[in-house]
Amino acid sequence: MSPPGFALAMALARVLLGSAAVWLVVRLLRRRLLRLERPPEGAAGPGADGAITPLLLHSLASLGYLAMVVWGWRSLVRDWALLRFDPGPDRLVEGAALLVATVLVVRLLNRSLLLLLERSLQRLGREEQTSTLRALAPMIRALFWGLGTLVFLQQQGVPLGAVYASLAGAGIGVGLALRGPLSHFINYLTIVIDKPFQIGDLIGFSDVLGPVERVGIRSSSIRSLSGERIVIGNEELLQKTIRNFGDLPRRRVAQTLRLSDRMAAEKAASIAGLVEEVIRAHPPAAFDRCHFLRFADGALEFQYVFFVPDSSVVVYLDLQQAINLGILQAFQSQGIEFAAAAPEPAAARISPAPG
């Protein structure tokens, strides 16, 4: 058994020497990791790993210093008889050390996880979703702090059966109370993550057609082409078949021409060439084909197809108008006439019943 003064000196020596060893190891790790993560010439700089490494090393150093303090305290308890007879101080120090370690680990998990998720979204080009992640950050932190608190209490021998039962009951009650808001939030996440459309896209569903102005947690706003603002719940919107014209890398346009059936065969054979010449004169429209489809009632029907490499409706309409005018001028110069409108089928007459 050592004298109290000698035991205290040995405990302090262990703490100081151990802390010096931790400092040296962390310093060597920092140099090694920073050398490995040094970006090549011309690179923009360190990414998420370069930001997480100092955080990880700082937490590792803090846990190492804390472990050295616990090691010195245990050596003091072992060498000092008074502390062995009274377990109160030992329990207090052990509990405080566990509390500090829990706080350090939870802080490391919170910061590193959120940083990794944010940098991952940035690398994937989903900058608009980082605002959603920042909005969810308090909930994520609260979840980790709650788990850390339960782990600490369990390690301290606190009976948690009643706590778990209370949490289960509270969870059921909160779930029932938040069923509607939770459903709205899940639908919002579906739109944000799955991205069936984005703000500015021209979409169509049912009899609505217009650009998306806002995507909220509960509803979305669409500005119809006639000018009115249409607000629809996200749940109802996701249940519909949505036509997204904004996500249209190339628009296919197919049109039918009804020409006079009194036209000579030589002129009918020249229609495809005339239409192709007009379409190729209006870039960026890309000609695909033009064919004589069929003999209709009082008309010869031709179909032509071209592509517009742009999702803008205005660009498409401008090209369609220019092509229509060009075809009209070409046909007038060649003396090609359009057929009259197709007659509407007459309504069937029902004769009165005899008698």
Summary of the structure (lengths in Angstrom):
residues: 355
radius of gyration: 37.7
end to end distance: 129.2
largest distance: 130.8
contacts: 903
relative contact order: 0.06
helix: 60%
strand: 16%
